[in-house]
């Protein structure tokens, strides 16, 4: 299937194929994210109970970050072509987001844990207890969480592409 143009507006009016393509590019990654975030409550090892704060949780199985960026890259590749510049951009974007989830945010979680322990040990200083909130300790992802999130994203985009 030949690659479609990134901008497919027609001077003569509304282009249904273009609208459907853009609808998929926006809708399917959001759907993949919602599925991944919802599964976090079903998977008992995450230890999450349903509330609005946990609905936007940064960590846990599966990674919604991987789901959204790999869903986006997949649907762009399917819709625009695997050799399109837009797919190249989406691929690099996905790589950066996944690298951040695996590396930097995992590292920040370790720092949060260490700082929470240090602040807890300084209980005699009342200023520390009031000025420093408990830092997040689970904000990164494991490779397994990223893999499962990525599979969700790719599968959602492929199903959406072939059946919508």
C-alpha positions in Angstrom: 0.0 0.0 0.0 1.5 3.4 -1.0 2.2 6.0 1.7 -0.4 8.7 2.0 0.5 12.4 2.3 0.8 13.7 5.8 -1.5 16.6 4.9 -4.4 15.4 2.8 -6.8 18.4 2.8 -8.7 19.0 -0.4 -9.5 22.4 -1.7 -12.9 21.1 -3.0 -14.2 19.9 0.3 -14.2 17.3 3.1 -12.0 14.2 2.6 -13.5 11.2 4.4 -10.4 9.0 4.0 -8.2 11.7 5.5 -10.6 12.3 8.4 -10.7 8.6 9.1 -6.9 8.3 9.0 -6.4 11.2 11.4 -9.2 9.9 13.7 -7.3 6.6 14.0 -4.0 8.4 14.7 -5.6 10.3 17.5 -8.1 7.7 18.9 -6.1 4.5 18.9 -3.1 5.7 21.1 -5.6 7.2 23.6 -7.5 3.9 23.6 -4.3 2.0 24.2 -3.5 4.2 27.1 -6.9 3.8 28.6 -6.6 0.0 28.3 -3.2 0.0 29.9 -4.2 2.3 32.8 -7.3 0.3 33.4 -5.4 -3.0 33.6 -3.2 -1.5 36.4 -6.2 -1.9 38.7 -6.9 -5.4 37.6 -3.4 -6.7 38.1 -3.1 -7.4 41.8 0.8 -7.1 42.0 0.4 -3.4 41.4 -1.4 -3.0 44.7 -3.6 -0.1 43.3 -7.1 0.6 44.4 -9.3 2.6 42.2 -9.2 6.3 42.9 -8.6 9.4 40.8 -5.0 9.8 41.9 -4.1 6.2 41.0 -5.9 6.6 37.6 -2.9 8.7 36.6 -0.3 6.5 38.2 3.2 6.8 36.8 4.3 3.2 37.3 3.0 -0.4 37.4 2.1 -3.1 35.0 1.6 -2.4 32.1 3.3 0.8 31.0 0.8 3.2 29.6 3.7 5.3 28.3 4.9 2.5 26.1 1.3 1.7 25.1 0.6 5.3 23.9 3.9 5.9 22.0 4.1 2.5 20.4 0.5 2.7 19.4 1.1 6.1 17.9 4.2 4.9 16.0 2.4 1.8 14.8 -0.7 3.5 13.5 1.4 6.2 11.8 3.5 3.5 10.1 0.4 1.7 8.9 -1.4 4.9 7.8 1.4 7.0 6.4 4.0 4.3 5.5 6.9 2.8 7.3 9.4 5.0 5.3 7.5 8.3 5.9 9.2 11.1 7.9 6.3 11.2 10.3 6.9 7.5 11.2 10.6 8.3 11.7 9.7 11.1 14.1 7.2 8.8 15.9 9.8 6.1 16.2 12.4 8.4 17.7 9.8 9.9 20.0 8.8 6.4 21.2 12.4 5.5 21.8 12.9 8.6 24.0 9.8 8.1 26.0 10.5 4.4 26.7 14.2 5.2 27.5 12.9 7.8 30.0 10.5 5.4 31.6 13.1 2.7 32.0 16.1 4.8 33.0 15.6 8.3 34.3 12.3 7.8 36.1 13.5 4.5 37.6 16.5 6.4 38.9 14.3 9.2 40.3 12.3 6.6 42.1 15.4 5.3 43.8 16.3 8.9 44.9 12.8 9.4 46.2 13.1 6.3 48.3 16.5 7.3 49.8 15.3 10.8 50.5 12.1 9.6 52.2 14.2 7.4 54.5 16.6 10.2 55.3 13.7 12.6 56.1 12.0 10.0 58.2 15.2 9.5 60.3 15.4 13.2 61.1 12.1 13.2 63.1 13.5 15.6 65.7 13.4 18.5 63.1 9.8 19.6 62.9 10.5 21.8 59.9 11.4 18.8 57.8 8.1 17.0 58.5 6.0 20.0 57.5 8.1 21.3 54.5 8.9 18.1 52.7 6.1 15.9 51.4 6.7 12.2 50.9 8.3 11.8 47.5 7.1 9.3 44.9 9.1 6.1 44.9 7.4 4.2 42.1 7.6 6.4 39.0 9.6 4.3 36.6 8.9 1.0 34.8 10.6 -2.3 34.6 11.5 -3.8 31.1 8.6 -6.3 31.6 6.1 -3.5 32.2 7.3 -1.6 29.1 7.2 -4.8 27.0 3.6 -5.6 28.0 2.5 -1.9 27.5 4.2 -1.9 24.1 2.4 -5.1 23.0 -0.9 -3.5 24.1 -0.2 -0.4 22.0 0.9 -2.3 18.9 -2.0 -4.7 19.1 -4.6 -1.9 19.6 -3.3 0.0 16.6 -3.2 -3.1 14.4 -6.7 -4.1 15.3 -7.9 -0.5 14.8 -6.2 -0.2 11.5 -7.5 -3.5 10.0 -11.0 -3.5 11.5 -12.1 0.1 11.8 
